[in-house]
């Protein structure tokens, strides 16, 4: 995320203001009363139900299913069971996977009360590294991160150990060969993971192992910093040379993607395209200056989007059609970012917000951008072509920035944008903005917790209830 700074919206775009009365009110239905609050519901409006939990902290939850058509509320986990938030929902197999303390469990979606133990009770699951869920398997780490394990979602087989790291003692020092990152291959047949190794030297190596179990095969020939999965390949960055390497999963052939004189700082896979930044370091007046250029390899050619002698970039790329949105430091000030747009067809680059950028994401065919005015407060903009809409124009500088604590949430898709602001009485207000009608509706004491299509779920902080909205 991008932090700090004041915003100035420069005059490259025309600016309109929107906080009009809604053309029609959202349909409202209370899901949970009795003083309940919830977090992170799973919404499936196509099948007509919501999975949600009692409680707003990370512990002591009961998982419920609410059927929207009938209003029926069904407890899926026993009342005495202390469960974490639902981790994963498999609609086809109709099961929900969730944490209970340091174990992974599954419960039937139809609420027959049968809870299945997926993991070994004697072995704790690392809850800090979220398990990776495939079509048939859950991949997770042991509590100490030394073991990588696989278990079937249907619980018909015991967990299988895919990798076992060791604890190495060298003199007075003890180190663990822990697993660092995990991913499932696109075909669902294997697991890619990086793990620390302490043989002749300290390295982090990339491996591949069958998802049902087998011998891990080393992919990288040297230490890596990170990796990502594309359609049929894994791309990783080497630690020593900073090169990008693509390893084809079907042929096991490796290809170096970057010129030998380029050291990659970060890389992203966006809309089936690879973007990366080259780093150059130099010492000026006893200060380390790091500059980056943004590049895009395409059909064997290397396209430079931004000059390599420009200032530091944020490792974030959004691509909408032929438009690439990215951020860089504003006026060479660390942690103060500006938003730019690059047109792939004509090669032009224009500045959209010249400082104070906090985040930016795609919302349908538009771009949603937020700036930070001061700690915890910001402004929200919707950029569509050459038009920028200031969404909170009637309440400037009072949008509550989303935080990891869950106190303030921002949700958006191609239909709706839901955000919070704080009024002059320090009351938290929820706003729903419809992209199709360019209209807004206000809900007092609403804290947004979920969005699916045109359906929203929020906590009513005054009534301490959970409410569903249908905003067609």
SVG drawing of the C-alpha trace seen along z (x, -y; Angstrom):
<svg xmlns="http://www.w3.org/2000/svg" viewBox="-39 -22 70 64">
<polyline fill="none" stroke="black" stroke-width="0.4" points="0.0,0.0 1.0,-3.6 1.1,-5.9 1.5,-9.6 1.2,-12.9 -1.4,-15.5 -3.3,-15.2 -3.3,-17.6 -5.3,-16.4 -3.6,-18.0 -5.6,-19.4 -5.0,-16.6 -8.5,-15.4 -11.9,-17.0 -13.3,-16.7 -17.0,-16.1 -18.6,-15.6 -21.1,-12.9 -23.1,-12.4 -26.6,-12.5 -29.7,-11.0 -30.2,-7.4 -32.7,-6.6 -34.0,-3.7 -33.2,-2.4 -31.3,0.8 -33.4,3.7 -32.5,4.3 -32.7,7.5 -31.3,8.2 -29.3,11.4 -28.1,11.6 -29.5,9.7 -29.0,10.5 -26.1,8.1 -24.1,10.0 -21.3,8.5 -19.4,10.4 -16.4,10.3 -15.5,11.6 -18.7,13.3 -18.8,15.5 -21.6,14.4 -23.2,16.4 -26.1,14.5 -26.5,16.9 -27.3,19.7 -29.1,17.4 -27.1,17.7 -24.5,16.1 -21.9,17.7 -21.1,15.6 -19.9,15.8 -21.0,14.6 -18.4,12.3 -16.1,9.6 -12.8,10.7 -10.6,13.6 -11.9,16.2 -15.0,17.8 -17.1,17.9 -20.0,20.0 -20.4,20.3 -23.9,19.7 -25.6,20.1 -28.3,17.6 -30.7,18.5 -31.8,15.2 -35.1,16.4 -36.5,18.0 -34.6,16.0 -33.6,19.2 -30.5,19.0 -28.6,22.4 -25.7,22.9 -23.1,25.0 -20.7,25.5 -21.7,26.5 -22.3,23.7 -19.5,24.9 -17.0,24.9 -14.6,22.0 -13.9,21.4 -11.9,18.9 -13.4,17.1 -14.4,19.4 -11.2,20.0 -12.6,21.5 -15.9,22.5 -16.1,25.2 -19.5,24.7 -19.2,27.9 -18.3,30.1 -20.5,28.0 -18.1,27.8 -16.5,25.0 -13.0,25.2 -12.1,23.3 -9.5,23.0 -10.3,24.2 -7.4,23.3 -4.5,24.7 -6.4,27.3 -8.1,27.4 -11.7,28.6 -14.5,28.9 -18.2,28.8 -21.1,29.6 -22.8,26.6 -26.3,28.1 -25.8,27.9 -26.1,31.5 -23.7,30.8 -21.0,33.2 -17.5,31.6 -14.6,33.4 -11.0,33.2 -8.7,32.6 -5.4,32.3 -3.6,34.5 -4.7,33.6 -1.2,34.1 0.3,31.6 -0.5,28.0 -1.1,25.9 0.7,22.7 -2.1,20.1 0.1,17.2 0.6,18.7 -2.8,19.3 -3.2,22.7 -3.5,22.8 -6.7,24.5 -7.0,26.2 -9.9,28.0 -9.4,31.2 -6.6,30.5 -5.6,28.1 -1.8,27.4 -0.6,26.2 2.4,25.8 3.1,27.4 3.2,25.1 7.0,24.8 7.0,24.4 9.3,27.3 6.7,29.6 4.7,29.0 1.5,31.1 -1.3,32.0 -4.8,33.2 -7.9,34.0 -10.8,31.6 -13.3,34.4 -11.3,35.8 -11.2,39.3 -7.4,39.7 -4.9,38.8 -2.6,35.8 0.6,36.5 3.9,34.9 5.3,33.3 8.5,31.8 10.3,32.2 12.8,29.5 15.5,30.0 16.9,28.1 20.6,27.6 23.1,27.0 26.4,25.4 28.6,24.6 26.6,22.3 23.9,21.5 20.7,23.4 18.7,22.7 15.6,24.2 15.0,25.2 11.6,23.6 9.2,23.3 8.8,19.8 6.1,19.7 3.7,22.2 1.5,22.3 -0.5,24.9 0.3,25.4 -2.4,24.4 -3.3,28.0 -3.7,28.8 -1.3,31.7 1.8,30.3 2.9,27.9 5.5,25.2 7.3,24.0 10.4,22.3 12.4,23.5 15.5,22.4 18.6,24.7 21.7,24.6 24.2,26.9 27.4,25.3 25.7,21.9 22.4,20.4 20.0,20.4 16.3,20.3 15.6,22.8 12.5,23.4 11.0,27.0 8.2,28.9 6.4,31.9 3.3,34.0 0.3,32.9 -0.5,36.4 3.1,36.9 6.4,37.9 10.0,36.7 10.5,32.9 12.4,31.8 14.7,28.7 13.8,26.2 16.1,23.2 19.9,23.7 20.6,20.8 18.9,18.9 15.7,17.0 13.9,14.1 10.3,14.8 8.3,16.6 4.9,16.4 2.7,18.8 1.5,17.9 -0.6,20.0 1.9,22.8 5.1,21.6 6.7,20.4 8.7,17.2 11.3,16.5 14.0,13.9 17.5,15.0 19.0,13.5 22.6,13.0 22.2,11.7 18.7,10.3 17.7,12.1 14.2,13.2 13.9,16.9 10.8,18.6 10.5,22.3 8.0,24.1 6.0,26.6 5.1,28.8 8.6,29.2 10.8,28.3 12.7,25.9 14.2,22.7 14.5,19.4 16.3,16.2 13.9,13.3 16.1,10.3 19.4,9.0 22.5,9.9 23.2,6.3 19.8,5.8 19.1,6.5 15.3,6.8 13.9,5.1 10.3,6.4 8.0,8.1 4.3,8.7 2.1,10.8 -0.9,8.7 -3.5,9.6 -1.2,12.2 1.7,9.8 4.9,9.6 6.1,6.3 9.3,5.7 11.5,2.9 15.2,2.7 17.3,1.3 20.4,-0.9 22.1,-1.9 24.6,-4.7 25.9,-6.7 25.4,-10.4 26.5,-12.7 26.9,-9.7 23.3,-8.6 22.2,-5.5 20.0,-6.5 17.9,-3.7 16.4,-4.3 14.1,-2.1 12.7,-1.7 9.5,0.2 9.8,2.8 7.4,5.2 8.8,8.1 6.5,8.9 7.0,11.4 10.8,11.5 11.1,7.7 11.7,5.6 9.5,2.5 10.6,-0.2 7.6,-2.0 9.4,-4.5 13.1,-5.6 15.4,-3.7 16.8,-6.9 13.5,-7.9 12.7,-7.7 11.5,-4.8 8.3,-3.0 5.8,-1.2 5.5,2.6 1.9,2.2 0.5,2.4 -3.2,2.2 -4.1,2.8 -7.5,1.9 -7.8,2.5 -4.7,0.9 -4.1,-1.4 -1.4,-0.7 -1.6,-2.4 1.4,-2.6 2.8,-4.7 6.1,-6.4 7.4,-8.7 6.2,-12.2 9.0,-14.8 11.5,-12.3 9.9,-12.2 10.0,-8.7 6.6,-7.2 4.7,-10.0 3.4,-8.5 1.9,-9.9 -0.4,-8.0 0.4,-7.7 -1.2,-6.1 0.6,-4.7 -1.3,-4.1 0.1,-1.0 -1.2,-2.0 0.2,-5.5 3.0,-5.2 1.9,-8.3 2.3,-8.7 0.2,-11.2 0.0,-12.1 -3.4,-11.6 -2.7,-12.4 0.6,-14.0 1.0,-13.3 -0.6,-11.7 -1.6,-8.4 -2.6,-5.7 -4.0,-3.0 -5.4,-2.3 -7.4,0.7 -9.6,1.6 -13.3,1.2 -14.8,2.7 -13.6,0.6 -12.7,-2.3 -9.9,-2.9 -10.6,-3.6 -7.9,-5.7 -7.6,-6.9 -5.3,-9.7 -4.4,-10.3 -5.0,-13.7 -3.8,-12.9 -3.5,-9.9 -6.4,-7.6 -8.3,-10.1 -8.4,-10.4 -10.2,-11.2 -11.7,-8.8 -11.7,-9.2 -13.1,-7.2 -11.1,-7.6 -12.9,-6.7 -11.1,-7.8 -10.5,-11.5 -13.1,-12.0 -12.3,-11.9 -15.2,-11.8 -14.6,-12.9 -16.8,-10.4 -16.8,-12.0 -17.0,-15.6 -19.6,-16.6 -17.4,-15.3 -13.9,-16.2 -11.0,-14.8 -13.1,-12.5 -13.0,-9.1 -11.8,-6.4 -8.8,-4.6 -9.2,-0.8 -7.0,0.8 -6.0,4.4 -7.8,4.3 -11.1,4.4 -12.5,1.2 -12.8,-0.5 -13.5,1.4 -13.5,0.6 -15.3,2.9 -15.7,2.4 -16.4,4.3 -17.8,3.4 -21.2,2.5 -20.7,1.0 -18.2,-0.9 -18.8,-0.8 -16.8,-3.0 -16.9,-4.7 -16.5,-8.3 -16.7,-10.1 -19.1,-13.0 -18.8,-16.2 -20.2,-14.4 -17.6,-11.6 -20.3,-9.2 -19.3,-6.5 -21.3,-6.6 -21.4,-3.9 -21.9,-5.0 -22.8,-2.8 -22.0,-4.3 -23.5,-2.7 -21.3,-2.9 -24.1,-2.4 -26.3,-5.3 -23.5,-7.4 -25.6,-7.8 -24.9,-7.3 -26.9,-6.1 -25.9,-6.7 -26.3,-4.3 -25.6,-5.5 -23.4,-3.4 -22.6,-0.9 -19.3,0.9 -18.9,2.8 -17.8,6.4 -18.6,8.1 -19.6,7.6 -20.8,10.0 -22.2,8.5 -24.9,6.1 -25.2,7.6 -23.5,6.0 -23.2,7.2 -22.5,4.7 -22.4,4.5 -24.9,2.0 -22.7,0.6 -25.6,-1.0 -28.0,2.0 -25.1,4.5 -26.6,6.5 -25.6,7.9 -27.5,6.6 -27.8,7.6 -28.4,5.1 -29.5,5.8 -28.5,2.7 -29.8,3.5"/>
</svg>
